């Protein structure tokens, strides 16, 4: 390593003594942030709560789907072929039907009263139910009974009943759709849930950073830290440390949710759902870096926890607006509002993943949105880092941005 390279990679104190390299300092600060939060019972409890909530939602979806698609029909005195006809009609209507044959009407009636079956077909011409007949199940039973009756009449008249068999059509799409409706729906649902998690974690960890900065200022720990490290190193360490924690938490939650959904067959296209989660994770990395720097700068502007919320309010409102715009984009991904906001840094963190999941987005749009986010990160970290450095030692009331920049230039 040349002398200039070695000088660039090392940090010096005011006496000229060589200190640790910048990367080493940043990694130690990041490690400190990670260990501090891992010892925080509130952080651990919140992580467990979110995972339990996600898994509970998966189980709830399983219960709803299983109850809505599974039906049981009893038969007694039914004509030959009715059992197969009911199952065939149930498949057409999206029902998973089980048909049970009973010896007599009293047995079938007892099964209905005991809610062992959803309906009982008596002698092929009447239906017995406990309270009311579900419309979809009723349509399946009617289709099966009437189909058999019509077939019998045709046979009695000497007509081949196969004459009623429908003609299958070959469908050729001139412009095949990239994704079918079911896949798009699943991708949109996964993207929406992931965006909610992203929004929650951005707020959660952003406030962690701001509160930590205020605590260090209030306890004068910041003066000790700045005697050993530079402000930008402290800022970078905080962002990296909490960013690693936030990403790990998001990956754990998404893995638990996707694993449960795939295990219980809630997702019919797991590959599309996984791809959606991966792109949301990529946007989270960009969004967190930008938001964390802004929250840290906000925290450096005040010295008391009581003043923190007023400083954080603009950032919180921006994130709320991003969530609302993402929901709007899900309903109209090609609208002007969705297109414009998917290129605005911070807002694009939530809007662009929804647009990609619910509609067709050109590759250059994604590339441009990412480039604008990276540019915003560079600008915010550069200017915000100066404000952060100038405001850290400010005491008393709220520090003005221009005063923080002036203090940074003097130092």
C-alpha positions in Angstrom: 0.0 0.0 0.0 1.4 3.4 -0.9 1.8 6.2 1.6 -1.1 8.2 0.3 -3.4 5.2 0.3 -2.4 4.4 3.9 -3.1 8.0 4.9 -6.5 7.9 3.3 -7.5 4.7 5.1 -6.5 5.8 8.6 -8.0 8.2 11.0 -5.9 10.7 12.9 -6.5 12.5 16.2 -5.5 16.1 16.8 -2.1 15.1 18.2 -1.2 13.3 15.0 -1.4 9.8 16.5 -2.6 7.1 14.1 -6.0 5.7 15.1 -8.0 2.8 13.7 -9.1 2.8 10.1 -12.4 4.3 9.3 -13.9 1.0 8.3 -12.9 -0.5 11.6 -14.4 2.4 13.5 -17.7 2.2 11.6 -17.9 -1.6 12.1 -17.3 -1.2 15.9 -20.1 1.4 16.1 -22.4 -0.8 14.1 -21.6 -3.8 16.3 -22.4 -1.6 19.4 -25.8 -0.6 18.0 -26.7 -4.2 17.1 -25.7 -5.6 20.6 -27.5 -2.7 22.3 -30.8 -3.4 20.5 -30.5 -7.2 20.9 -30.4 -6.6 24.7 -33.5 -4.5 24.5 -36.6 -6.5 25.6 -38.9 -4.2 23.7 -37.2 -4.9 20.4 -37.3 -8.6 21.0 -40.9 -8.5 22.0 -41.9 -6.5 19.0 -40.1 -8.9 16.7 -41.9 -11.9 18.2 -45.2 -10.1 18.1 -44.9 -9.3 14.4 -44.0 -12.9 13.5 -46.9 -14.3 15.6 -49.2 -11.8 13.9 -48.1 -12.9 10.4 -48.4 -16.6 11.2 -51.8 -16.0 12.7 -52.9 -14.3 9.5 -51.7 -17.3 7.5 -53.7 -19.7 9.8 -56.7 -17.5 9.5 -56.6 -17.6 5.7 -56.3 -21.4 5.8 -59.4 -21.6 8.0 -61.4 -19.3 5.7 -60.4 -21.1 2.5 -60.9 -24.6 3.9 -64.4 -23.7 5.3 -65.5 -22.0 2.0 -64.4 -24.7 -0.5 -65.1 -28.0 1.3 -68.7 -29.3 1.2 -70.3 -32.6 2.1 -73.4 -33.9 0.4 -75.5 -36.9 1.5 -77.5 -39.1 -0.9 -80.3 -41.5 -0.3 -82.5 -43.2 -2.9 -80.6 -41.3 -5.6 -80.5 -42.5 -9.2 -77.4 -44.1 -10.5 -74.7 -41.6 -11.5 -75.9 -38.8 -9.3 -72.9 -39.0 -7.0 -70.4 -38.6 -9.8 -72.5 -35.9 -11.4 -72.5 -33.8 -8.2 -68.8 -34.1 -7.8 -68.3 -33.1 -11.4 -70.6 -30.0 -11.0 -68.9 -29.1 -7.7 -65.5 -29.0 -9.5 -66.9 -26.7 -12.1 -68.0 -24.3 -9.3 -64.7 -24.5 -7.5 -66.0 -26.7 -4.6 -64.2 -29.7 -3.1 -67.3 -32.0 -2.6 -67.5 -35.2 -0.7 -70.6 -37.4 -1.3 -71.8 -39.8 1.3 -74.6 -42.4 0.6 -77.1 -43.3 3.4 -79.4 -46.3 3.6 -82.6 -44.3 4.3 -83.9 -40.8 4.7 -83.9 -40.9 8.5 -80.1 -41.4 8.5 -79.6 -38.6 6.1 -81.9 -36.3 8.1 -79.9 -37.1 11.3 -76.6 -36.3 9.6 -78.0 -32.9 8.5 -79.3 -32.1 12.0 -76.0 -33.1 13.5 -74.3 -30.8 10.9 -72.2 -33.7 9.7 -73.1 -32.8 6.1 -74.1 -29.6 4.4 -77.1 -31.0 2.5 -78.8 -34.3 1.7 -80.4 -35.1 -1.7 -83.5 -37.3 -1.1 -84.7 -39.6 -4.0 -83.0 -37.3 -6.5 -85.8 -34.7 -6.4 -85.6 -32.9 -3.0 -82.8 -31.4 -0.9 -82.7 -31.3 2.9 -80.6 -28.6 4.7 -80.3 -27.4 8.3 -81.1 -23.8 7.7 -80.5 -22.6 4.2 -78.8 -23.9 1.0 -75.6 -22.2 -0.1 -76.1 -20.7 -3.6 -73.0 -22.3 -5.1 -73.8 -25.7 -3.6 -77.4 -25.4 -4.8 -76.3 -24.6 -8.3 -74.0 -27.7 -8.3 -76.8 -30.0 -7.1 -79.4 -28.6 -9.5 -76.9 -28.9 -12.4 -76.2 -32.6 -11.5 -79.9 -33.6 -11.0 -81.2 -31.8 -14.1 -78.4 -33.1 -16.2 -79.2 -36.7 -15.3 -83.0 -36.1 -15.7 -82.4 -34.7 -19.2 -80.1 -37.6 -20.1 -82.8 -40.1 -19.1 -85.5 -38.4 -21.2 -83.2 -38.4 -24.2 -82.6 -42.2 -23.8 -86.4 -42.7 -23.4 -86.9 -40.9 -26.7 -84.2 -43.0 -28.4 -81.7 -40.1 -28.6 -78.0 -40.5 -27.8 -77.4 -38.3 -24.7 -73.9 -37.6 -25.8 -75.4 -35.1 -28.2 -75.5 -32.7 -25.3 -71.7 -32.8 -24.7 -70.3 -29.3 -25.1 -67.8 -28.6 -27.9 -64.3 -27.6 -26.6 -62.8 -24.6 -28.2 -59.1 -24.0 -28.8 -58.2 -20.5 -27.6 -55.1 -18.8 -29.2 -53.9 -15.5 -27.7 -52.3 -13.2 -30.2 -50.7 -11.3 -27.4 -50.4 -13.7 -24.4 -50.5 -11.9 -21.0 -47.2 -12.0 -19.1 -49.0 -13.1 -15.9 -52.4 -14.6 -15.4 -54.9 -13.0 -13.1 -54.3 -15.4 -10.2 -50.5 -14.8 -10.3 -50.9 -11.0 -10.5 -53.4 -11.1 -7.5 -51.0 -13.1 -5.4 -48.0 -10.9 -6.3 -50.1 -7.8 -5.4 -51.2 -9.3 -2.0 -47.6 -10.3 -1.1 -46.3 -6.9 -2.2 -49.0 -5.1 -0.1 -48.2 -7.1 3.0 -44.5 -6.6 2.5 -45.0 -2.8 2.0 -46.9 -2.7 5.3 -44.0 -4.4 7.0 -41.5 -2.1 5.3 -43.4 1.0 6.4 -43.6 -0.3 10.0 -39.9 -1.1 10.2 -38.9 2.2 8.6 -40.9 4.1 11.3 -39.7 1.8 14.0 -36.0 1.8 13.3 -36.0 5.4 12.2 -37.2 6.4 15.6 -34.7 4.1 17.2 -31.9 6.1 15.5 -33.3 9.5 16.4 -34.0 8.5 20.1 -30.5 7.1 20.4 -28.9 10.3 19.1 -31.0 12.4 21.6 -30.1 10.1 24.5 -26.4 10.4 23.7 -26.7 14.2 23.5 -28.7 14.4 26.8 -26.3 12.2 28.7 -23.2 14.0 27.2 -22.0 10.6 25.9 -21.8 12.2 22.5 -18.9 14.3 23.7 -16.9 11.2 24.7 -17.7 9.5 21.4 -16.7 12.5 19.3 -13.4 12.7 21.1 -12.6 9.3 19.6 -14.5 9.1 16.3 -15.6 11.5 13.6 -19.3 12.5 13.2 -19.7 10.8 9.8 -18.3 7.6 11.2 -20.8 7.7 14.0 -23.6 8.3 11.6 -22.5 5.5 9.2 -22.1 3.0 12.1 -25.6 3.7 13.4 -27.2 3.4 9.9 -25.3 0.1 9.1 -25.9 -1.4 12.5 -29.6 -0.8 12.7 -29.9 -1.5 9.0 -28.5 -5.0 9.5 -31.0 -5.6 12.3 -33.9 -4.2 10.4 -33.1 -6.2 7.3 -32.6 -9.4 9.4 -36.0 -8.8 11.0 -37.7 -8.2 7.7 -36.2 -11.3 6.2 -37.2 -13.4 9.2 -40.8 -12.2 9.1 -41.1 -12.6 5.3 -39.6 -16.1 5.5 -42.0 -17.1 8.2 -45.0 -15.7 6.3 -44.0 -17.2 2.9 -43.1 -20.5 4.5 -46.5 -20.8 6.2 -48.4 -19.7 3.1 -46.5 -22.2 0.9 -46.9 -25.0 3.5 -50.7 -24.5 3.7 -51.1 -24.1 -0.1 -52.3 -20.5 0.2 -50.0 -19.5 -2.6 -50.4 -21.2 -6.0 -47.4 -19.5 -7.6 -44.7 -19.5 -4.9 -42.0 -18.4 -7.3 -43.8 -15.1 -8.1 -44.4 -14.4 -4.4 -40.7 -15.0 -3.5 -39.6 -12.8 -6.4 -41.9 -10.0 -5.1 -40.4 -10.3 -1.6 -36.9 -10.2 -2.9 -37.5 -6.9 -4.8 -39.2 -5.4 -1.7 -36.1 -6.3 0.3 -33.9 -4.5 -2.3 -36.1 -1.4 -2.0 -36.0 -1.6 1.7 -32.2 -1.3 1.7 -32.3 1.8 -0.4 -35.2 3.3 1.6 -33.8 2.5 5.0 -30.4 4.1 4.1 -32.1 7.4 3.1 -34.7 7.4 5.9 -32.2 6.5 8.6 -29.9 9.4 7.6 -32.8 11.8 7.7 -34.0 10.5 11.1 -30.5 10.7 12.6 -30.2 14.3 11.4 -33.6 15.1 13.0 -32.5 13.6 16.3 -29.3 15.7 16.3 -31.3 18.9 16.1 -32.8 18.5 19.6 -31.5 17.7 23.0 -34.6 16.4 24.8 -37.0 13.5 24.0 -39.9 15.9 24.5 -38.9 17.9 21.5 -38.2 14.9 19.3 -41.7 14.1 18.0 -42.2 17.6 16.6 -39.0 17.3 14.6 -39.8 13.8 13.4 -43.4 14.8 12.3 -42.5 15.8 8.7 -40.6 12.6 8.1 -43.4 10.5 9.6 -46.0 12.3 7.4 -43.8 11.6 4.3 -43.8 7.9 5.1 -47.5 7.9 5.7 -48.0 9.6 2.4 -45.8 7.0 0.7 -48.0 4.2 2.2 -51.2 5.8 1.0 -49.7 6.4 -2.5 -48.6 2.7 -2.6 -52.2 1.6 -1.9 -53.5 4.0 -4.6 -50.9 2.7 -7.0 -52.1 -0.9 -6.4 -55.5 0.1 -7.7 -54.2 2.1 -10.7 -50.5 1.2 -11.3 -50.4 2.9 -14.7 -52.0 6.2 -13.5 -50.2 9.5 -13.7 -50.0 9.7 -9.9 -48.5 6.3 -9.5 -46.0 6.9 -12.3 -44.7 10.2 -11.0 -44.4 9.2 -7.4 -42.6 6.0 -8.3 -39.6 8.2 -9.3 -39.7 10.5 -6.1 -37.1 9.3 -3.5 -38.7 7.9 -0.3 -42.1 7.6 -2.0 -40.7 5.3 -4.6 -39.5 2.9 -1.9 -43.2 1.8 -1.5 -44.8 2.8 -4.7 -42.5 1.1 -7.2 -42.7 -2.4 -5.7 -46.5 -2.2 -5.9 -46.4 -1.0 -9.5 -44.0 -3.9 -10.4 -46.3 -6.4 -8.7 -49.6 -5.2 -10.1 -48.7 -4.0 -13.6 -46.2 -3.9 -16.4 -43.3 -1.6 -15.6 -40.5 -1.0 -18.2 -37.0 -1.9 -17.1 -35.8 1.7 -17.6 -38.4 2.9 -15.2 -37.0 0.7 -12.5 -33.5 1.6 -13.3 -34.3 5.3 -13.3 -36.1 5.1 -10.0 -33.2 3.2 -8.4 -30.7 5.8 -9.8 -32.7 8.7 -8.3 -32.8 6.9 -5.0 -29.0 6.4 -5.0 -28.5 10.0 -6.0 -30.8 11.1 -3.1 -28.9 9.0 -0.7 -25.6 10.5 -1.7 -27.0 14.1 -1.4 -28.7 13.5 1.9 -25.7 11.7 3.5 -23.4 14.4 2.3 -25.5 17.4 3.4 -27.2 15.6 6.2 -23.9 14.5 7.5 -22.7 18.1 7.8 -25.9 19.1 9.6 -25.5 16.0 11.9 -21.9 16.9 12.7 -22.7 20.6 13.4 -25.8 19.8 15.5 -24.4 17.0 17.7 -22.8 19.3 20.3 -25.7 21.8 20.3 -27.4 22.1 23.7 -30.5 23.7 25.0 -33.4 24.1 22.6 -33.8 23.1 19.0 -30.8 23.7 16.7 -31.5 25.4 13.5 -30.2 23.8 10.3 -28.2 26.9 9.2 -26.6 27.1 12.7 -25.6 23.4 12.5 -24.1 24.0 9.0 -22.2 27.0 10.3 -20.9 25.1 13.4 -19.7 22.3 11.1 -17.7 24.7 8.9 -16.1 26.2 12.0 -15.1 22.8 13.4 
